[in-house]
Amino acid sequence: MRPSGRNLDESRSILIETNVTKHAEGSCLIKIGDTHVLCTATVEDRVPPFVKGSGLGWVTAEYGMLPRSTGSRMRREAASGKQGGRTVEIQRLIGRSLRAGVDRVALGERQITVDCDVIQADGGTRCASISGGWVALKLAVNKLLKEGIITTDPLISPIAAISCGIYAGQPVLDLDYAEDSEAGVDGNFIMMGSGSMIETQISAEGSTYSRNQLNELMDLAIKGIGELIIAQAKGYCMTRKFTGPELVIATHNQGKLEEIRHLFEPFKINIKGANELNLIEPDETDNTFVGNARIKAHSAAKLSNLPSLADDSGITIDALNGAPGVYTANWAETSGGRDFVYAMEKTHNALTEVGASYPRTAQFRCTLVLAWPDGHDEAFEGVIEGSLVWPMRGKNGHGYDPIFLPNGYSETFGEMDRWEKNKISHRADAFTKLLSGCFN
């Protein structure tokens, strides 16, 4: 019988709370039974000297225990002027474990420091730090991706760690302090979600172990790691839910407002437009769709004190190296205002000049950002693939709709009625993700 009453292959309860600090790019509080660790991830545009100039990123870690995280007060290591050997060993383990799951080329030349502070200790603090540290790292990387700072996710696979040992002659999973302090054999297993091993630390602490017992401990570790990775995914995949009765649509484009209003009809939300609230139209100074959508959403949320939704959308044309992209609306600027017939003619002429052959592949892209007055936001991207036709076909929709033919259809967006277009458009794709994440 285990002191906790758990089965031999039973982990302690796992709870991961995310975004628990205001300033860190990624943070979580991981609770493995009565072991609680605060993990934060900090992104810096610098790397250690031995990495500088290599183009590679770096992930490192620091670890510490609060004085009263244990049964009696510990002296702060800062009071003695240096870290203890155990602390240095553990933080090096955390750092190299997390780096094993990172594509340092994709991360770019920047450093992410994961700080793991043990608030309450009941065994397995280094394993909890690795599992929670990966969640904080994931959240920080998600922020870099959302802001367009990096374009490829550098995280290869989830990383988690768990302890296994032989207690009272039996292999057991996830030792708490009562078991850890009496175990004959104690081990820590660090693994990727793919099943690959990163590090195994196992030692006899009063008794030896056989090859068969080692295999049993490995099987227990695989089971426990799987449970941790499921808990991690629930933590970093959570998005804030919209709960208010009113939502501002941060656009001055009446056609776009009506299209979005239609998509929200089933939710009975009071939709307000930027014109209705006399909101200023902020300058779109970013060079990414998500960056510009974020500027508009946060501006509207701050001015209205209401949750606000903004989109930035445009067309990217392969033969024009992705142009016009975020400058889609700019291509329509004339001395008399925006003229999208002029923009479509300009696009056709540009394609002719570069000798673009048919099919002239293109994509409509839309990024939606839902921002709250407290500064939080959620972002979702939608894409529809297609090609460009000439001459223009249809008078429905807006923007470049009359020359965009979605793959698998015989009508351009300009020829489709709004109901059909709203089912398949880039904005519909982004809205499906938004509604799933924040409204369901």
C-alpha positions in Angstrom: 0.0 0.0 0.0 1.3 3.4 -1.0 1.2 6.1 1.7 -1.2 8.2 -0.5 -3.4 5.2 -1.2 -2.7 5.5 -4.9 -2.4 2.5 -7.2 1.1 1.5 -8.2 0.6 3.0 -11.7 -1.4 6.1 -10.6 0.0 9.6 -11.0 -0.9 12.4 -8.6 -3.5 14.9 -9.7 -2.3 17.3 -12.4 -3.5 20.9 -12.7 -1.9 23.5 -14.9 -3.1 27.2 -14.7 -1.8 29.3 -17.5 -1.1 33.1 -17.9 -0.8 33.5 -14.1 1.6 36.5 -14.2 1.2 39.9 -15.9 4.6 40.5 -17.4 6.1 37.2 -18.5 5.7 36.2 -22.2 4.6 32.8 -21.0 3.6 31.6 -17.5 1.9 28.8 -15.7 1.4 27.4 -12.2 1.8 23.6 -12.3 0.4 21.5 -9.5 1.4 17.9 -9.3 -0.4 16.7 -6.2 1.0 18.9 -3.4 4.1 20.0 -5.4 3.4 23.4 -6.8 5.8 25.2 -9.2 5.5 28.7 -10.8 7.1 28.7 -14.2 7.7 31.8 -16.3 9.3 32.2 -19.7 11.1 35.5 -20.7 12.0 36.3 -24.3 15.1 38.5 -24.8 16.7 39.6 -28.1 20.1 38.4 -27.0 22.0 35.2 -26.7 25.0 34.1 -24.6 28.4 35.0 -26.1 29.1 31.4 -27.2 26.0 31.5 -29.4 26.2 35.1 -30.7 26.5 35.3 -34.5 25.5 31.7 -35.1 21.9 32.5 -36.0 20.8 30.0 -33.4 18.5 30.6 -30.5 19.0 29.5 -26.9 16.8 28.2 -24.1 18.0 28.2 -20.5 16.5 27.8 -17.1 16.8 28.8 -13.5 15.4 27.0 -10.5 14.8 27.8 -6.9 12.8 26.9 -3.9 11.0 29.4 -1.7 12.1 29.4 1.9 8.8 27.9 3.2 8.2 25.5 0.3 9.2 22.7 2.7 8.2 21.6 6.2 10.6 23.9 7.9 12.0 27.2 6.6 15.0 26.9 4.3 17.6 29.7 4.2 17.5 31.6 0.9 20.5 30.7 -1.3 21.0 34.4 -2.0 21.8 34.9 1.7 24.8 32.6 1.4 26.0 34.4 -1.7 25.9 31.4 -4.1 23.6 28.7 -5.4 23.9 25.2 -4.0 25.1 22.3 -6.0 21.7 20.7 -6.1 20.1 23.9 -7.5 22.8 24.2 -10.2 22.4 20.5 -11.2 18.6 20.8 -11.4 18.5 24.0 -13.5 21.0 22.6 -15.9 18.8 19.6 -16.3 15.7 21.7 -16.9 17.5 23.8 -19.5 19.0 21.0 -21.5 15.7 19.0 -21.4 13.8 21.9 -22.8 16.4 22.6 -25.5 16.0 19.1 -26.8 12.5 20.0 -28.0 13.5 23.2 -29.7 14.6 23.9 -33.3 17.1 26.6 -32.5 17.4 27.7 -36.1 13.6 28.4 -36.3 13.8 30.2 -32.9 16.3 32.7 -34.3 19.0 34.5 -32.4 17.1 35.2 -29.2 17.1 33.7 -25.8 14.2 32.3 -23.7 14.8 31.9 -20.0 12.5 29.6 -18.1 12.3 30.4 -14.4 11.0 27.6 -12.1 10.2 28.7 -8.6 9.0 26.0 -6.2 6.2 27.3 -4.0 5.4 24.1 -2.3 7.5 20.9 -2.4 6.2 17.3 -1.9 8.6 15.4 -4.2 9.3 15.6 -7.9 10.0 19.3 -8.1 12.5 19.0 -10.9 10.1 16.9 -13.0 7.3 19.3 -12.3 9.6 22.2 -13.3 10.4 20.6 -16.7 6.7 19.8 -17.4 5.5 23.2 -16.4 8.5 24.9 -17.9 7.6 23.5 -21.3 4.1 25.0 -21.0 5.5 28.4 -20.2 8.0 28.0 -23.1 5.1 27.1 -25.4 3.1 30.1 -24.4 6.0 32.4 -25.0 6.6 30.9 -28.4 2.9 31.2 -29.3 3.2 34.9 -28.5 6.2 35.3 -30.8 4.2 33.6 -33.6 1.1 35.7 -33.0 3.1 38.9 -33.2 4.8 37.7 -36.4 8.3 37.9 -34.8 8.9 34.3 -35.9 7.1 32.6 -38.7 7.8 28.9 -38.0 7.0 27.1 -34.7 10.4 26.1 -33.3 9.0 23.6 -30.8 9.5 20.1 -32.1 7.6 18.1 -29.6 6.1 18.5 -26.1 8.5 17.7 -23.2 7.5 16.2 -19.9 9.2 14.5 -17.0 8.1 12.2 -14.2 9.7 10.2 -11.4 9.4 6.5 -11.0 11.0 4.3 -8.3 10.9 1.1 -6.3 9.1 1.7 -3.0 8.6 -1.2 -0.5 9.9 -3.5 -3.2 7.4 -2.5 -5.9 7.8 -0.2 -8.9 5.6 2.9 -8.5 4.8 5.9 -10.6 5.2 9.6 -9.5 6.7 9.4 -6.1 5.7 12.0 -3.5 8.0 13.0 -0.7 7.0 10.2 1.7 7.9 7.6 -1.0 10.9 9.4 -2.4 12.5 9.6 1.0 12.1 5.9 1.6 12.6 4.5 -2.0 15.1 1.9 -2.6 15.5 3.0 -6.2 14.7 6.5 -7.5 14.6 7.6 -11.1 13.6 10.6 -13.2 12.5 10.1 -16.8 12.4 13.0 -19.3 10.7 12.3 -22.7 9.3 13.9 -25.8 5.6 13.5 -26.7 6.8 11.5 -29.6 8.2 8.9 -27.2 11.9 9.7 -27.7 14.0 9.7 -24.6 15.8 12.9 -23.5 17.3 11.9 -20.2 17.0 9.1 -17.7 18.4 9.4 -14.2 18.1 6.3 -12.0 20.0 5.3 -9.0 20.0 2.7 -6.2 19.4 4.3 -2.9 19.4 1.4 -0.6 18.7 -1.5 -2.9 19.6 -2.5 -6.5 17.3 -3.2 -9.4 17.1 -5.8 -12.1 16.7 -5.3 -15.9 13.1 -6.4 -15.6 12.4 -3.8 -12.9 14.0 -1.2 -15.1 11.7 -2.1 -17.9 8.7 -1.9 -15.5 9.8 1.6 -14.5 10.1 2.6 -18.1 6.6 1.4 -18.8 5.3 3.4 -15.8 7.1 6.5 -17.0 5.6 6.2 -20.5 2.1 6.1 -19.0 2.8 9.0 -16.7 4.4 11.1 -19.5 1.3 10.6 -21.7 -1.0 11.9 -19.0 1.2 14.9 -18.5 1.3 15.8 -22.2 -2.5 15.7 -22.3 -2.6 18.0 -19.3 -0.1 20.3 -21.0 -2.1 20.6 -24.2 -5.3 21.5 -22.2 -3.3 24.3 -20.6 -1.6 26.0 -23.5 -4.5 25.4 -25.9 -7.1 27.2 -23.7 -8.3 30.6 -25.0 -10.3 33.3 -23.2 -14.1 33.0 -23.8 -16.2 35.9 -24.8 -19.0 36.5 -22.3 -20.3 40.0 -22.8 -23.5 41.0 -24.6 -21.8 43.7 -26.7 -19.0 43.4 -29.2 -17.3 46.2 -31.2 -16.3 45.4 -34.8 -13.3 47.6 -35.4 -13.8 48.5 -39.0 -15.0 51.5 -41.0 -15.8 49.4 -44.0 -19.6 49.0 -44.1 -19.4 46.0 -46.4 -17.1 44.2 -44.1 -19.2 45.1 -41.1 -22.3 43.6 -42.6 -20.5 40.4 -43.5 -19.2 40.0 -40.0 -22.6 40.9 -38.5 -24.1 38.2 -40.6 -21.7 35.6 -39.2 -22.6 36.6 -35.7 -26.3 36.4 -36.1 -26.7 33.0 -34.4 -25.1 34.3 -31.2 -27.6 37.2 -30.5 -24.7 39.6 -29.7 -25.2 43.3 -29.9 -22.8 44.3 -32.6 -21.5 47.9 -32.8 -19.4 49.3 -35.6 -16.5 51.7 -35.3 -18.4 54.4 -37.2 -21.4 54.1 -34.9 -19.1 54.8 -31.9 -17.1 57.5 -33.7 -13.9 55.6 -33.1 -10.8 56.8 -34.8 -9.1 54.7 -37.4 -5.6 54.0 -36.1 -2.6 53.9 -38.5 -1.7 50.3 -39.6 2.0 50.4 -39.2 2.9 46.7 -39.0 4.0 44.6 -41.9 1.9 41.5 -41.0 -1.8 40.8 -41.0 -1.8 39.8 -37.4 0.1 42.9 -36.3 -2.3 45.3 -38.0 -5.3 43.5 -36.8 -3.9 43.7 -33.3 -3.4 47.5 -33.6 -7.0 48.0 -34.6 -8.5 45.6 -32.1 -6.7 47.1 -29.1 -7.3 50.7 -30.2 -11.1 50.0 -30.4 -11.1 48.1 -27.1 -9.3 50.9 -25.3 -11.5 53.6 -26.7 -14.9 51.8 -26.2 -14.0 49.9 -23.1 -15.6 46.9 -24.8 -14.3 43.7 -26.3 -13.4 44.5 -29.9 -12.8 42.4 -32.9 -10.6 43.5 -35.8 -9.5 41.8 -38.9 -6.7 42.5 -41.4 -7.1 40.7 -44.7 -5.8 40.8 -48.1 -4.8 38.9 -51.2 -1.3 37.4 -51.7 -0.4 36.5 -55.3 2.4 34.0 -55.8 3.7 35.5 -59.1 4.1 38.8 -57.3 6.0 37.3 -54.4 3.1 37.7 -52.1 2.1 41.2 -53.1 0.0 43.1 -52.4 -0.4 41.3 -49.1 -0.9 43.8 -46.2 -0.9 46.6 -48.7 -4.0 45.2 -50.5 -6.1 48.3 -49.7 -3.2 50.6 -50.6 -3.3 49.3 -54.2 -6.8 50.8 -54.5 -5.8 54.3 -53.4 -6.5 57.1 -56.0 -6.8 60.8 -55.7 -10.5 60.4 -55.4 -10.4 57.7 -52.7 -10.2 53.9 -52.8 -11.2 52.4 -56.1 -11.0 48.6 -56.2 -11.7 48.4 -59.9 -8.5 50.4 -60.3 -6.8 48.0 -57.9 -7.8 45.0 -59.9 -6.7 46.6 -63.2 -3.4 47.4 -61.5 -3.0 43.8 -60.3 -3.8 42.5 -63.8 -1.2 44.8 -65.4 1.4 43.8 -62.8 0.9 40.2 -63.6 1.1 40.8 -67.3 4.3 42.8 -66.9 6.0 39.8 -65.1 4.7 37.4 -67.7 2.7 35.4 -65.1 1.2 32.2 -66.6 -2.1 30.7 -65.8 -3.3 29.6 -63.4 -2.3 32.7 -61.5 -2.4 31.2 -58.0 -3.4 33.4 -55.1 -4.7 33.3 -51.6 -7.2 35.4 -49.7 -5.9 35.7 -46.1 -7.7 36.9 -43.0 -6.4 37.3 -39.4 -9.0 38.1 -36.7 -7.9 39.5 -33.3 -10.4 39.7 -30.4 -9.0 42.1 -27.8 -10.3 42.9 -24.4 -9.9 46.3 -22.6 -7.5 44.7 -20.1 -5.0 44.1 -23.0 -5.6 40.4 -23.6 -6.2 39.2 -27.1 -6.7 36.0 -29.1 -5.8 35.7 -32.8 -7.0 33.4 -35.5 -6.0 33.0 -39.2 -8.0 31.9 -42.1 -6.9 31.2 -45.7 -8.6 30.2 -48.9 -6.6 29.1 -52.0 -7.6 30.1 -55.5 -6.5 31.8 -58.7 -7.1 35.1 -60.4 -9.2 35.5 -63.6 -9.6 38.3 -66.1 -11.8 40.1 -67.0 -13.6 40.8 -63.8 -16.7 38.6 -63.1 -19.6 39.6 -60.9 -20.6 42.6 -58.9 -21.1 41.0 -55.5 -18.8 41.2 -52.5 -16.1 43.9 -52.2 -12.4 44.4 -52.8 -10.8 41.9 -55.2 -13.8 39.5 -55.1 -14.6 39.8 -58.9 -11.2 38.4 -59.9 -10.8 35.7 -57.3 -11.8 32.2 -58.2 -11.7 29.8 -55.2 -10.3 26.3 -55.9 -13.0 23.8 -56.8 -15.6 26.4 -57.8 -16.7 27.8 -61.1 -17.9 31.2 -59.8 -15.7 34.0 -58.5 -16.4 35.6 -55.1 -18.0 38.4 -57.1 -20.5 36.1 -58.7 -21.4 34.1 -55.6 -24.2 35.3 -53.3 -23.0 36.3 -49.9 -24.4 33.2 -48.2 -22.3 30.9 -50.3 -19.2 33.0 -50.1 -19.6 33.3 -46.3 -19.4 29.5 -46.0 -16.0 29.2 -47.7 -14.2 32.5 -47.5 -10.9 33.2 -45.7 -12.9 35.3 -43.2 -15.3 32.3 -42.7 -12.3 30.1 -42.0 -10.9 32.5 -39.5 -14.4 32.9 -37.9 -14.8 29.2 -37.5 -11.6 29.1 -35.5 -12.6 32.2 -33.5 -16.0 30.8 -32.7 -14.6 27.5 -31.7 -12.0 29.1 -29.5 -13.8 32.0 -27.9 -17.6 31.6 -28.3 -18.3 27.8 -27.9 
